[in-house]
Amino acid sequence: MSYLCLKHIPRWLATVLVTAAILYATLASNPVGADHLPLFPGIDKVVHFIMFAALTAALLFDLSRMKKAVRARQRFVVAGTAAVLFGAVDELLQQFLTSDRSGDILDWAADCGGTAAVLIIYSAWLRQHQRGAHRPACRD
């Protein structure tokens, strides 16, 4: 996908959509498909991991598209901090705002795990990308 295509996507759309999906999945009393979820014990932790990996990736994507340049290290810190804090707030919301859900520290740990996985991949990609940027161009 080229930059020309990406510039037509509204800024922060990815983060907003993923955040809305997380809030629906975690706060709705019976989200679509939840009754079919118990494939194996702990599947909810896998779902939390995936949701917060997606949120972290969306944050990194949207931060990279800001008009004001944001350095890679800042994107890393902001995306990681925002995702981890949102995971904690989401668990608190489940505990105190819903009658059929409860906050779970292990769900938050899975949220943090998904965030960490994306940040590790992003960090490795950055190192590889920066290493390639310093190589001299090939000459024919």
Secondary structure as GFF3:
##gff-version 3
##sequence-region A 1 140
A	DSSP	alpha_helix	3	6	.	.	.	ID=ss1
A	DSSP	alpha_helix	13	27	.	.	.	ID=ss2
A	DSSP	three_ten_helix	34	36	.	.	.	ID=ss3
A	DSSP	alpha_helix	43	64	.	.	.	ID=ss4
A	DSSP	alpha_helix	72	97	.	.	.	ID=ss5
A	DSSP	alpha_helix	105	133	.	.	.	ID=ss6
###
